[in-house]
């Protein structure tokens, strides 16, 4: 698997995970609204198991605000609560709760980040030092040795062929001399 393929696979997995989290957040907004529970960013994040940051992101925030407006419209009388960020300031207890939730979320995200860093470090170390790197090096070394051996054999065969050609010429010369000698002997016998 090449680095580009791994990168594409990781990006695809990340996009799929992000899509799944967004779908869980939207489902949590619908479920909380259907149950009549106040739809807040913290409640949606807790119900969906996602970060509050995601709940405030584009594509989810609009659904959250729409659900809050619908809930506010359904509540009777002057005690209608204003959507967060409009109207009365938040109470101290609400702020403390939001701060505690944010701290827990930050702690969880830091732990997740540290785990992912450790996994990435191990994966990169395995790719660099693992058998994947040693195997091609050993293969190249064996191919170079085989190439040297074949070159030596080729040179030896060339030397043998050269020696055989010289020997053939010598034998042809000897044969020619023997034929000439035989002709002379035949001529002398005939006279």
Buried (B, 14 or more C-beta within 10 A) or exposed (E): EEEEEEEEEEEEEEEEEEEEBBEBBBEBBEBBBEEEEBBBBBBBBBBBEBBBEBBEBEEBBEBBBEBBEEBBEEEEEEEEEEBBEEEEEEEEEEEEEBEEBBEEBEEEEEEEEEEEEEEEEEEEEEEEEEEEEEEEEEEEEEEEEEEEEEEEEEEEEEEEEEEEEEEEEEEEEEEEEEEEEEEEEEEEEEE
